[in-house]
Amino acid sequence: MFRVATVYLGTGFVVLEAADMILPRLGMPDWTITFIMILLGLGFPISIGLAWTFQFTPEGLKRSPKSGEKQGAEAKPLTGNGIIIILLMLILGVLSYPTFFNSSGSNTDSAFSGLDPKSVAVLPFTPFTKTDEDQSFADGVHDDILTQLSKIGELKVISRTSVMKYKETTKSIPDIAQELGVMNLLEGSVRRAGDQVRVVAQLINAQTDEHLWAETYDREYADIFTLQSDVAKKIARALKAELTPREQEYIDVKPTENQKAWELYTRGQLLENSDIGSDSAITLYEQAILLDPEFLLPFTRLAKVQAFAYFDGSGRDPSPERLKKAEVALERAISIDHDAPETHLAQGYFHYYGARDYQQALDAFYIAQERQPNNSDLLTAIGYVERRLGQWDKSWEHLEKGVLLDPNNLSKVMELTNTAQLMRNWENVDKYQKHASAIGGGNNPGVEIFRYWNTARQYGDPDKLQKIYDELVMRFDSDDLGLMKQWHHLFTRDYKGGLDYSFSGQAGAGGKGFWLALNGREDEAAVYSDSSRMRAEERIAENPEDWDAYGDLGGAFGRLGRCEEAISWAEKGVEVMPLSRDALEGPKALNQLARVLMHCGDHDGALELIEQLLSIPSELTVATLRINPIWDPLREDPRFQQLIGEGATS
């Protein structure tokens, strides 16, 4: 009887371990393993009872002999020593499987060391069929589950932009996880047939290849919100992340009762940042609202998209009508649910893009961030606002965290690199420039040109610049290199080459006037400078808040020799965009004024502004002062020579 118990328990252990490894790969629900465990538990007392009552004999199955009678080996063929030895070998094999089949061994352990055990990336869900409708549905489910997970503070959740590159990848689970900096991956597939939906999902520990959780959902489409919430909560449970009561409530919110409105909204959200653009998203949001006027989310997205299109003259439609549309959408969102995190997020974007009221924007973003701790876009927006408020260290912290949650988002990595350059933190410039190049595979001309600018600002070394320039000219089409070629002509003082390039159709009239002046053709340059003046005046008439136009107007008047007007207009640019209003744009207005003052002979005034710009985060560096001939009128001034003295880059 004891041998039967030993064999039964050992066999049961092997069966359960094998089921745990195999069944999730077959898409079986997690209750299957529980069912097997119950069957094994029920079978144990039955097997003990049978062992007590019966035995095998050469004549077949017979009742066991009386106590004390010896049983031969033939009476226990299923519990003999050979069977027990084989069973022990199977148990050892099952126990060693995760370690033995970890292909990279200790190297994998090292690669995953230091990663957050509660970090997760959700790979794009695979539709069972390849129709556009099913693909759109799969993308929507994927995005919604990501959104639900991002509400859980104890998790680290990678953003959608960074996981989409693995949509049809052949890379292994450990490789993907290492690239994304996470310990766990969720993968799944979806099918929709009429009103029925099937979602298969499994959570995998990338280091051990252990399946932490798996389930198959067969639901009605109307139950899709409950399904997505259930997936998020079960992933949190599998990763031992506790949900606060507020997170639980937030995850369980049902956004709308109208399924068609939900489909339109999710499609709009996916389109918002795509090549098709925000106009298509606006149309879909408006259609969703027609179907459900109480649906909060499309109103919050409309407020953001419309405000960004306006963006105080920097957007594609800086009209009062555009801003009014954003305001109307925001007011409707507030009336539906003023305390929803999405409403606070919309308020933040409206204050940021619509009114440049950065403090109100930041206050709203902070409230939203409490309930969307893994929202990389929100963290990045917070960093952008803090940067404009001059809170550079806080800005860096949030921008960097945004990149950690969205490591394959080229735009965020580039902006982080630019922020490091403005702060003159060259170690981080080099680090994230390499990161950006890795994302672009070294084949993105915009990324590689950025390497040229950063080298100029950090070193101001013509030899280093020439090396990068020659490399990029060999690798990319001339049209892709754009302004870099003009700047290289400037930095190398090849004024003739710059003039020829500007007249090849690569520069506007203002650019031609600039190069004509450098080549000593002042009369011809004046014609183009006057054209620049007229364009700047038109811009100011259209938008009196266009501070950059005031600086351009000052520069044009300066080149025309009308210095009193030049200084007045450049000072107006600083008045419209002072440092106290915007620590990111304010230095640019000061730089424009410094150049006008220098051009008009006020070297002391220009040098005071240059010293100020070097003391704060800005594009101006000692390296660019050395190499850029724009500053040549100051070269003989002792104060300028002291500023650009040889030494460390700054």
Buried (B, 14 or more C-beta within 10 A) or exposed (E): BEBBBBBBBBBBBBBBBBBBBEBBEEBBBBEBBEEBBEEBEEBBEEBBEBBEEEBBBEEEEEEBEEEEEEEEEEBBEEBBEEBBEEBEEBBEEBEEBBEEEBEBEEEBEEBBEEBBBBBBBBBBBBBBEEEEEBBBBBBBBBBBBBBBBBBBBBBBBBBBBBBBBBBEEEEEBBBBBBBBBBBBBBBBBBBBEEEEBBBBBBBBBBBBBBBBBBBBBEBEBEEBBBBBBBBBBBBBEBBEBEBEEEBBEBBBEEBBEBBEBBBBBBBBBBBBBEEEEBEBBBEBBBBBBEBBEBBBBBBBBBBBBBBBBBBBBBBEEBBEEBBEBBBBBBEBBBEBBEEBBBBBBBBBBBBBBBBBBBEBBBBBBBBBBEBBBBBBBBBBBBBBBBBBBBBBEBBBBBBBBBBBBBBBBBEBBBBBBBBBBBBBBBEBBBBBBEBBBBBBEEEBBEBBBBBBBBBBBBBBBBEBBEEBBEEBBEEBEEEBBBEBBBBBBBBBBEBEBBBBBBEEEBBEBBBBBBBBBBBEEEEBBBEBBBBBBEBBBEBBEEBEBBBBBBBBBBBBBBBBEBBEBBBBBBBBBBEBBBBEBBBBBBBBBBBBBBBBBBBBEBBEBBBBBBEBBBEBBBBBBBBBBBBBEBBEBBEEBEBBEEBBEEEEBE
